[in-house]
């Protein structure tokens, strides 16, 4: 257990941030899942736009690293483009 007042405060703050970050990460995973479960290009494009917004937000807030967010956005965009190619063919 922490002995200093400042250390006790850090514990309180880290618990609160952990609670908020868990919610943000959950929203991020749900947004990415919505893109991956899209069946058509139109649906995927709408979900991709939402997912990119969520990923940008969580990376700005420091929940995930910016390179992680960038990598996920790239992979999701690639997936949506494959949906478009499959529709055309």
N, C-alpha and C positions, 0 to 999 in steps of 0.2 A: 504494500500500500504506500502511496505517496506521502511524504512527510512535510513537504513544503506547500504553502498555499498556492503558489503558481503551478506546481505539478498537479495538484488536485483540480485546478481550473482546466489545465490541459486535458486531463482525463475526461472531464465533463464535456468540453468542447469536441474532443475526438469522438465521443459516443454520439453526440448530436449530429456531427457531420457524417459519421458512418451511417446513421439512420437516414439522412437525406440522400446520401450518395447511393444507398441501396435502391431507393425509389427511382432515382435517375437512371441507374444501370438497368433496372427492370424495364423502364420505358424504352430505353435504347434497344434492349433485346427484343421487346415486343414489336418495335418498329421494323427491325431487321427481319424478324420472322414474317411479318406481313408482306414484305417484299418477296421473300423466298417462297411464300405460299401463293403468290399471284399466278393466275392461270393465263391471263391475256396481257398483251403489251400495255394497253391503256390502263388497266388496273395496276400493273407493275410500275408504270411511270408516275402515277399518283402516289402510290405507296413509297416509291423511291424519293420523291420530293419531300415527303414527311420524314422519312428516315434520315436523309441528309441534314435536315433542319435539326433533328434531335441529336445526331452525332456531332454536329458543329457546336450545339449548345453544351453538351457534356464535356467536349474537349476544351472549350473556353473556360468552363468552370473547374477544370482540372480533375474531373472524375476519371477520365481516360486520357492517355497520351495523344497528342495531335497526330502522330504518325499512325497510331492504331485506328483512329477515326478516319484518316485519309485512306488507309488500306481497306477498311470495311466499305467506304463509299465507292471505291474503285471496283471492288468485287461485286457489290450489289448492282452497279451500273452495267458491268459486264453481263451479269445475269439477265437484266432487263433487256439489254441489246440482243441476247440470244433468244429471248421471247419474241422480239420483233422479227428476227431472221426466221424463226420457226413459223410465224404467222404468214410471212410473205411466201415461203416455200410451199 
